[in-house]
Amino acid sequence: MSKRAVLEVIALDVEDAVAAQAGGADRLELVTDMAADGLTPSPGTVAAIRAAVDIDVRVMLRLADGFAAGDVERLAGVAGEMRAAGAEQFVLGFLDADGDVDLSAVERVAGALEGCRWTFHRALDRAVNRDAVRKQLADFPGLDTYLTAGAAGGVGEGLPTLLAEARRRGEPGYEQQLLVGGGLRLEHLPTLLDAGIDGFHIGGAARPSGWEGPVSAEAVAQWRGVLDG
C-alpha cells in the first residue's frame, strides 16, 4: 500500500489553520511576518491554533530575517514558551557568517526542545555545502525533516538536486524526510512523486489572493487531490 504524501501548509492564524485542515493538509507550519520569510508567532497564536485544529503543527523558531541565530539564549527561552503554549513540533535552522551550519546554535535550541520533532528549514538551500550540513546534523535528536527547494532560487532551479538527494534516502545524513517547498508548483509533483519524495510544503500556493488574503480550503484541496492521484 502506498504511503500518503505529507502536505504541509503555512498558517499565520486560526483562520488559515482551519481552512488548511478542511482542505486536507496533514500539517501546518506556523509563522508570523512573511515579509521576513516567517518568524516565531506569539504563544497566544500557538495556543489558539492548537485548540482549533487537530492536525500536526510545527512552530517556527526564528527571531529575525536571515539565517543567523542571533540571541541563542533568547531563542532557547522562546522555545520553552512555545512548548508551554502547546507546541510539540518545531522548525529551525541556523548558518554562520561563512554559510556553514551553526552547530552550537542548533545544539542549544534543539536541546531546549528535549526530543520534540523538528524540521531544518531552507537555511539548507543557502549553505555552502548541503552534504556537509546533513552529515553534521545526522544524529541530532528530534530532527526528522529537511524543508528544501534544492536551491536558493526555488524548486525549478533545485529539481536535479532534490532528485539526487531522494536517491540517497537512507544513507548517513539522508535518513530524514525531504519536505519540498519554495516555488513549488503543481506541475512539479509528478516528477517528485515518481522519485519517491513524499513531503510537500506550500505557502502562497494556498492563497489565491496572495499573502494579504487567507488560506483557501479549495486551493489546499486541489493540491491534496493531485497528491492522492
Buried (B, 14 or more C-beta within 10 A) or exposed (E): EEEEBBBBBBBBBBEBBBBBBBBBBBBBBBBBBBEEBBBBBEBEBBBBBBEBBEBBBBBBBBBEEEBBBEEBEEBBEBBBEBBEBBBBBBBBBBBBEEEBBBBEBBBBBBBBBEEBBBBBBBBBBBBEEBEEBBBBBBEBEBBBBBBBBBBEEBBBBBBEBBBEBBEBBEEEBBBBBBBBBBBBEEEBBEEBBEBEBBBBBBBEBBBEEEEEEBBBBEBBBBBBEBBEE
